[in-house]
């Protein structure tokens, strides 16, 4: 009877832990910034699963500690040691196989998300000479995707971002993206390693000098966001920011054709870099006079 009650209590405890863990995992969606791309949703799903898993493990460990404190207390003045449990092959297999499978599954999901940054909206992975027999990847893109991929060049340098739209021959200091349309960013660095990071997009890509790279994603949520440099690229890297806009397709094309562009205006990092420390001191404290040295007084 006692063993039956213990099994029932264990079953109820596990069920309650699963329900609580699932609820905490759902709350984890609200801990992240707004999901602005199609890929961001997959990242949020994986993050929610990890939070649920961590909560379940935490409740399980704490629950076992509390259960042991309540049911396994030694009698007063009993200083004997508990009997160690050894040679339980089933238990060792479970606590070895379970973490291994979880880590492999998490790695597989991460790989899928990484691959989607290359093929989102294109339906297939293609090479310059793939099995489909097409020499030009653009031909396959046009056949499988009704919305053509918008290509934008992103140039990073100390300490500003520059965006070039080849189809419109336009260069600006703010990034505009068409909503619900695949976009391919071609990232380049003119000096040191930079990092392309927009929190709402859920991905961060390092930009290596003399090594252009590109990835494809799909902007979805209309709005204004902020691009940051995630790598320590120099003194003013924390101020190296740019405005990012996700516009409806008609608004996006109107912006490309209009003459109201923020063309290469200096940002906060460039302004800081353009001023010498003495000039900054004079601008903030104009009434402060240089101190006379003790040697000069003598």
Secondary structure, 3 states (H helix, E strand, C coil): CHHHHHHHHHHHHHHHHHHHHHHHHHHHHHHCCCCCEHHHHHHHHHHHHHHHHHHHHHHHHHHHHHHHHHHCCCCCCCCCCCCCCCCCHHHHHHHHHHHHHHHHHHHHHHHHHHHHHHHCCCCCCCCCCCCCCCCCHHHHHHHHCCCCCEEEEEEEECCEEEEEECCCCEEECCEEEECCCEEEEEEEECCCCEEEEEHHHCEEEEEECCECEEEEEEECCCEEEEEEECCCCCCCHHHCEEEEEEECHHHHHHHHHCCCCCCCCCCHHHHHHHCCHHHHHHHHCCCCCCCCCHHHHC
